[in-house]
Amino acid sequence: MWEQWWIWAGAGLVMLIVEIFAPGFVFLGFGFGALAVALLMGLAPGLITSLPVALLIFALCSLVAWLVMRKLVGERKGQTKVWHTDINDN
């Protein structure tokens, strides 16, 4: 069942839709990873022959997608106020 490209494509699309409702780049990397596995399965059917290989490629593609998004979007600095002094320090 997990060797079908359309299952990975459907899972990727579901994760991309979930990202719309739960923003924060949590599901976006996983969605791109699943779509990458679907693309590889569709273009080279003999490349991914088992579930462990598919999961490994999914994990690597998701990690790369997350790192690229982190580099493009960057960290959001200044969200939390950090106090270096106390009001009682005189």
C-alpha positions as CSV (number, residue, x, y, z in Angstrom):
1,M,0.0,0.0,0.0
2,W,2.8,2.5,0.9
3,E,4.5,1.8,-2.4
4,Q,1.8,3.8,-4.3
5,W,2.8,7.3,-5.3
6,W,-0.7,8.7,-5.0
7,I,-0.9,7.8,-1.3
8,W,2.2,9.9,-0.7
9,A,0.8,12.7,-2.8
10,G,-2.5,12.7,-1.0
11,A,-0.7,12.7,2.4
12,G,1.5,15.6,1.2
13,L,-1.6,17.6,0.1
14,V,-3.3,16.9,3.4
15,M,-0.3,18.1,5.3
16,L,-0.1,21.3,3.2
17,I,-3.8,21.9,3.9
18,V,-3.3,21.3,7.6
19,E,-0.5,23.9,7.6
20,I,-3.1,26.5,6.5
21,F,-5.1,25.9,9.7
22,A,-2.1,25.4,12.0
23,P,0.6,27.9,10.8
24,G,4.1,27.8,12.0
25,F,5.9,25.8,9.4
26,V,5.2,22.5,11.3
27,F,3.5,20.5,8.6
28,L,4.9,22.4,5.6
29,G,8.2,20.5,5.6
30,F,6.5,17.2,6.0
31,G,4.1,18.0,3.2
32,F,7.0,18.8,0.9
33,G,8.8,15.6,1.9
34,A,5.7,13.5,1.1
35,L,5.3,15.2,-2.2
36,A,9.0,14.6,-3.0
37,V,8.5,10.9,-2.3
38,A,5.5,10.8,-4.5
39,L,7.4,12.5,-7.3
40,L,10.3,10.1,-7.0
41,M,7.9,7.1,-7.0
42,G,6.1,8.5,-10.0
43,L,9.2,9.2,-12.1
44,A,11.3,6.2,-11.0
45,P,9.0,3.4,-9.9
46,G,11.8,0.9,-9.2
47,L,13.8,3.4,-7.0
48,I,11.7,3.0,-3.9
49,T,10.8,-0.6,-3.3
50,S,10.0,-0.8,0.4
51,L,8.4,1.2,3.2
52,P,11.7,1.7,5.1
53,V,13.4,3.2,2.1
54,A,10.3,5.5,1.5
55,L,10.4,6.6,5.1
56,L,14.1,7.4,4.9
57,I,13.7,9.5,1.8
58,F,10.6,11.2,3.4
59,A,12.6,12.1,6.5
60,L,15.6,13.4,4.5
61,C,13.4,15.4,2.1
62,S,11.4,16.8,5.1
63,L,14.6,17.8,6.8
64,V,16.0,19.5,3.8
65,A,12.7,21.3,3.2
66,W,12.6,22.5,6.8
67,L,16.2,23.7,6.6
68,V,15.6,25.6,3.4
69,M,12.4,27.2,4.8
70,R,14.3,28.1,8.0
71,K,17.0,29.8,5.9
72,L,14.5,31.7,3.7
73,V,12.1,32.8,6.4
74,G,14.6,33.0,9.2
75,E,14.2,33.1,12.9
76,R,11.7,35.5,14.2
77,K,13.8,37.6,16.6
78,G,12.3,39.9,19.1
79,Q,9.2,37.9,19.9
80,T,10.1,37.5,23.6
81,K,11.2,40.4,25.8
82,V,14.3,39.5,27.8
83,W,15.0,41.7,30.8
84,H,18.6,42.1,31.7
85,T,18.0,44.3,34.7
86,D,15.6,44.1,37.6
87,I,13.4,46.9,38.7
88,N,14.8,46.5,42.3
89,D,18.4,46.9,41.2
90,N,19.7,50.3,42.3
